[in-house]
Amino acid sequence: MELDTKGLRCRRSVLRVYNYLKRNGPAMTHEIASALNLSLRTVRYALKQLVDLGIVQKTPDITDPRRYIYYLTEEAERKLPQD
């Protein structure tokens, strides 16, 4: 299912991941997947969409550079709605 938000089309899972980051702050893929009861593949897809749109940014985890921490950018407020 797709939702149209201010002319921006995205899947429901993308909005769920966005809302999770908005409420909980920076997180890793596995944390988001566990909290939202989504597959890692779905969360990775959603995060890639959000990164490509400039809504989410990722930085390597200092304890394990193979992992990334995802967080909302300043653009997020302009591009996607409040809860």
ABEGO torsion letter per residue (X at the ends): XBBBBGGBBBBAAAAAAAAAAAAAEBBBAAAAAAAAGBBAAAAAAAAAAAAAAGABBBBBBAABAABBBBBBBAAAAAABBBX
